[in-house]
Amino acid sequence: MGKITPCLWFDTQAAEAAEFYTSVFPNSRVGEVTHYGEAGPRETGMVMTVSFELDGQPFVGLNGGPDFTFTEAISFQIDCGSQDEVDAYWSRLSEGGEEGPCGWLKDRYGVSWQVVPSRLTELITESDAETSQRVMAAMLQMRKLDIAALEEAAADGARA
């Protein structure tokens, strides 16, 4: 494991979530699974923790109970090199979840993700201020981000 490993607190779905996430991301795997014993505080034999990696990034899922739930205050950003990648992650992660604005979504477990094409960052940071603002305005109107529409917004100033 790396020095910093995000721990995701679930009620009872840590193993299910780890299996789902590792099916979505390439180069991913489920690792060690631990179980609660007689000392509790959950039912003996229930999965306590599951370690997993998503494209090399370590995570731990904890079945800690219903006391805490996920919020948008923490999210995971996925850097996508193509529209196909954006579409694939968006489709898989939003299934059973909730689509949000500006490339944000919540998956079926309530975890927030930002599905962001690298091209958005390029257009916003490598462009002049007017182009950057047009791209930002276009992005603010979207749910799933559309690279072609972002590039069109960037090019609109060149046509004026």
C-alpha positions as CSV (number, residue, x, y, z in Angstrom):
1,M,0.0,0.0,0.0
2,G,1.0,3.6,-0.6
3,K,1.6,6.1,2.2
4,I,-1.9,7.5,1.8
5,T,-4.7,5.0,1.2
6,P,-8.3,6.3,1.0
7,C,-10.7,4.3,3.3
8,L,-14.3,4.2,2.2
9,W,-16.8,3.5,4.9
10,F,-19.8,1.4,3.9
11,D,-22.6,-0.1,5.9
12,T,-22.3,-3.7,4.6
13,Q,-21.3,-3.3,0.9
14,A,-17.5,-3.0,1.1
15,A,-16.8,-6.3,-0.7
16,E,-19.5,-5.8,-3.3
17,A,-18.2,-2.2,-4.0
18,A,-14.6,-3.5,-4.3
19,E,-15.7,-6.1,-6.9
20,F,-17.7,-3.5,-8.8
21,Y,-15.0,-0.8,-8.8
22,T,-12.3,-3.4,-9.9
23,S,-14.6,-4.4,-12.8
24,V,-14.8,-0.7,-13.9
25,F,-11.1,0.3,-13.8
26,P,-8.3,-1.4,-15.7
27,N,-5.2,-2.8,-13.9
28,S,-7.3,-3.3,-10.7
29,R,-7.6,-6.1,-8.2
30,V,-9.2,-7.1,-4.9
31,G,-6.7,-7.8,-2.2
32,E,-6.9,-9.0,1.4
33,V,-10.3,-9.4,3.1
34,T,-10.7,-9.4,6.8
35,H,-13.7,-10.5,8.8
36,Y,-15.2,-9.5,12.2
37,G,-14.7,-11.9,15.0
38,E,-16.5,-12.5,18.2
39,A,-15.2,-9.3,19.7
40,G,-17.5,-7.4,17.3
41,P,-18.8,-4.8,16.9
42,R,-20.5,-6.3,13.9
43,E,-21.8,-9.8,13.3
44,T,-19.1,-12.5,13.5
45,G,-17.9,-13.6,10.1
46,M,-19.1,-10.4,8.3
47,V,-16.5,-8.7,6.0
48,M,-14.8,-6.0,8.1
49,T,-12.3,-4.7,5.5
50,V,-11.4,-5.3,1.9
51,S,-8.3,-3.9,0.3
52,F,-8.4,-3.2,-3.4
53,E,-6.5,-1.3,-6.1
54,L,-8.0,0.8,-8.9
55,D,-5.5,1.2,-11.7
56,G,-2.7,0.9,-9.1
57,Q,-4.2,3.3,-6.5
58,P,-4.8,1.5,-3.2
59,F,-8.1,1.7,-1.3
60,V,-9.7,0.1,1.7
61,G,-13.4,-0.6,2.1
62,L,-14.7,-0.8,5.7
63,N,-18.0,-2.2,6.7
64,G,-18.4,0.2,9.6
65,G,-22.1,0.4,9.8
66,P,-24.8,2.9,8.9
67,D,-23.4,5.8,11.1
68,F,-21.6,7.6,8.3
69,T,-22.5,8.1,4.6
70,F,-20.6,9.6,1.7
71,T,-21.0,13.3,0.7
72,E,-19.8,15.3,-2.3
73,A,-17.2,16.9,0.0
74,I,-14.9,14.1,-1.1
75,S,-14.7,12.8,-4.6
76,F,-12.4,10.9,-6.9
77,Q,-11.4,12.5,-10.2
78,I,-10.9,10.3,-13.3
79,D,-8.6,11.8,-15.9
80,C,-9.9,10.6,-19.3
81,G,-7.9,10.8,-22.6
82,S,-10.8,10.4,-24.9
83,Q,-14.6,10.8,-25.2
84,D,-14.9,7.0,-25.3
85,E,-13.2,6.8,-21.9
86,V,-15.5,9.6,-20.6
87,D,-18.5,7.7,-21.9
88,A,-17.4,4.3,-20.5
89,Y,-16.7,5.6,-17.0
90,W,-19.8,7.8,-16.9
91,S,-22.0,4.9,-18.0
92,R,-20.6,2.3,-15.6
93,L,-20.3,4.5,-12.5
94,S,-23.6,6.3,-12.9
95,E,-25.6,3.1,-13.4
96,G,-27.8,2.8,-10.3
97,G,-26.5,6.1,-9.1
98,E,-27.1,9.8,-9.9
99,E,-25.8,12.0,-12.6
100,G,-24.8,15.5,-11.6
101,P,-23.6,18.7,-13.3
102,C,-20.2,19.4,-14.8
103,G,-18.9,15.9,-15.0
104,W,-19.9,14.9,-11.5
105,L,-21.8,11.8,-10.5
106,K,-22.6,9.6,-7.5
107,D,-22.3,5.9,-8.0
108,R,-24.8,3.3,-6.6
109,Y,-22.9,3.4,-3.2
110,G,-23.1,7.2,-2.9
111,V,-19.4,7.8,-3.7
112,S,-18.8,10.9,-5.8
113,W,-16.7,10.9,-9.0
114,Q,-15.6,13.5,-11.4
115,V,-15.2,12.1,-14.9
116,V,-13.0,14.7,-16.6
117,P,-11.4,14.7,-20.1
118,S,-7.8,15.8,-20.1
119,R,-8.8,18.1,-22.9
120,L,-10.9,20.2,-20.6
121,T,-7.9,21.0,-18.4
122,E,-5.8,21.8,-21.5
123,L,-8.5,24.2,-22.9
124,I,-8.9,26.0,-19.6
125,T,-5.2,26.3,-18.7
126,E,-3.5,26.7,-22.1
127,S,-5.9,29.1,-23.6
128,D,-6.3,32.9,-23.4
129,A,-8.7,34.2,-20.8
130,E,-11.6,34.7,-23.2
131,T,-11.3,31.2,-24.6
132,S,-11.0,29.7,-21.1
133,Q,-14.2,31.5,-20.0
134,R,-16.1,30.2,-23.1
135,V,-15.0,26.7,-22.3
136,M,-15.9,27.1,-18.7
137,A,-19.3,28.4,-19.6
138,A,-19.9,25.5,-21.9
139,M,-18.8,23.0,-19.2
140,L,-21.2,24.5,-16.7
141,Q,-24.1,23.7,-19.0
142,M,-23.2,20.0,-19.2
143,R,-23.8,16.9,-17.2
144,K,-21.5,14.3,-18.8
145,L,-18.6,16.3,-20.4
146,D,-18.5,16.4,-24.2
147,I,-15.0,17.1,-25.6
148,A,-16.3,18.1,-29.1
149,A,-18.7,20.7,-27.5
150,L,-15.8,22.0,-25.3
151,E,-13.6,22.4,-28.3
152,E,-16.3,24.1,-30.3
153,A,-16.7,26.6,-27.4
154,A,-13.0,27.2,-27.5
155,A,-13.0,27.7,-31.3
156,D,-16.0,30.1,-31.2
157,G,-13.7,33.0,-30.5
158,A,-11.5,32.3,-33.5
159,R,-14.6,32.5,-35.7
160,A,-15.7,35.9,-34.4
